[in-house]
């Protein structure tokens, strides 16, 4: 799994029929300190995440496809959680409430 920040949405009028109704998000990957990496990922949203939220994504195709409701979809990544807080070595590096103050 990987931590990422939602940067935007991806809209496609022509796509595989199994992806109809699936919200796609553009994510920027984050390192263990919460700093942005130069890598991006497009992932299906299974939790209703919004722009600027930090999320947890399941990657690597097979693991992503095992998320309930995605078994028959051609997915490499799925947003599986919206993150509330992250602690690293007894130090808080992210708190969703503090982000929106």
LINZILIN-V884706 format. One record per pair of residues at least 12 apart in sequence whose ideal C-beta (glycine too) atoms are under 10 Angstrom apart, sorted by sequence separation. I is the first residue (numbers start at 1). GAP is how many residues later the second one is. If there is no record, write none. Layout:
I	GAP
I	GAP
This chain:
11	12
12	12
27	12
28	12
29	12
43	12
45	12
46	12
58	12
63	12
64	12
66	12
67	12
68	12
83	12
84	12
85	12
10	13
11	13
27	13
28	13
44	13
61	13
62	13
63	13
64	13
65	13
67	13
83	13
84	13
85	13
9	14
10	14
26	14
27	14
43	14
44	14
61	14
62	14
63	14
64	14
82	14
9	15
10	15
26	15
27	15
43	15
61	15
63	15
64	15
8	16
9	16
10	16
25	16
26	16
27	16
41	16
43	16
59	16
60	16
61	16
64	16
8	17
9	17
10	17
25	17
26	17
58	17
59	17
60	17
63	17
7	18
8	18
24	18
25	18
27	18
41	18
46	18
58	18
59	18
6	19
7	19
8	19
24	19
25	19
57	19
58	19
59	19
6	20
7	20
8	20
23	20
24	20
25	20
34	20
44	20
47	20
57	20
58	20
4	21
5	21
6	21
7	21
23	21
24	21
43	21
44	21
46	21
57	21
58	21
4	22
5	22
6	22
22	22
23	22
27	22
46	22
56	22
57	22
58	22
4	23
5	23
22	23
23	23
44	23
46	23
56	23
57	23
58	23
3	24
4	24
5	24
22	24
23	24
25	24
30	24
46	24
55	24
56	24
57	24
2	25
4	25
5	25
19	25
23	25
25	25
26	25
30	25
44	25
55	25
56	25
3	26
4	26
23	26
25	26
44	26
53	26
55	26
56	26
2	27
3	27
27	27
54	27
55	27
56	27
2	28
3	28
25	28
27	28
29	28
54	28
55	28
3	29
5	29
7	29
44	29
46	29
53	29
54	29
12	30
25	30
27	30
29	30
44	30
49	30
53	30
54	30
56	30
3	31
5	31
44	31
47	31
48	31
49	31
53	31
54	31
4	32
5	32
8	32
10	32
25	32
43	32
44	32
46	32
47	32
49	32
50	32
54	32
4	33
7	33
9	33
10	33
42	33
43	33
44	33
45	33
46	33
47	33
49	33
3	34
10	34
42	34
43	34
44	34
45	34
46	34
47	34
48	34
49	34
2	35
4	35
41	35
42	35
43	35
44	35
45	35
46	35
47	35
4	36
9	36
41	36
43	36
44	36
2	37
4	37
6	37
43	37
45	37
41	38
2	39
4	39
6	39
54	39
54	40
2	41
9	41
54	41
9	42
54	42
6	43
8	43
53	43
5	44
6	44
7	44
8	44
52	44
4	45
6	45
7	45
54	45
5	46
6	46
53	46
5	47
6	47
22	47
52	47
53	47
5	48
6	48
22	48
52	48
4	49
5	49
6	49
4	50
5	50
27	50
3	51
4	51
19	51
22	51
24	51
3	52
4	52
18	52
25	52
27	52
34	52
2	53
3	53
4	53
18	53
22	53
24	53
25	53
30	53
33	53
2	54
3	54
18	54
19	54
25	54
32	54
34	54
1	55
2	55
4	55
18	55
19	55
24	55
33	55
1	56
2	56
17	56
18	56
19	56
22	56
23	56
30	56
32	56
1	57
2	57
16	57
18	57
32	57
1	58
2	58
16	58
33	58
35	58
1	59
15	59
16	59
34	59
33	60
34	60
32	61
33	61
1	62
1	63
30	63
30	64
4	73
6	73
2	75
4	75
1	76
6	76
3	78
5	78
1	79
4	79
1	80
3	80
3	83
5	89
3	90
3	91
